[in-house]
């Protein structure tokens, strides 16, 4: 009876939270995914209850990684059409290839763990995309490169933490395997940035 009551309380709180946020103008897919994962059962019987099969911090890592990966691909697609610098275009092609591969791997992994991932980029990343889409020429190139440096500094930090702290062996393995690629991206974009100064 206690489990039923607590389950109803969680469902009620989730509906109240959703109702409070429904008036919001922001439709942030990342926030929605985080919220969905928070309401899932993380107990040892999670698989039987349809809950999430990982620790909540591991789920947050997956959401953050998916959001970042999608943003990298979408920004790179923009760069492929708007960039004027050949090195920036080359970097964008690498982002699409590498991040699309990592995104697919993470989506498959999340599916097995019952982790809800965002379906579109988060509000912060959408703002960066909107700002960059208004730029052209060298102004776009500089803005894109600066955004990639910032994103990859954040990505490397996120994946370093996950490599050490993830409790789920599969997510930890994904973080460890992906981290060297992100560090290579980070070094490459910083070299491009230095060359533009």
Secondary structure as UniProt FT lines:
FT   HELIX           2..21
FT   TURN            22..23
FT   HELIX           29..38
FT   TURN            44..45
FT   HELIX           46..49
FT   HELIX           56..82
FT   HELIX           86..113
FT   HELIX           123..133
FT   HELIX           137..165
FT   HELIX           169..196
//
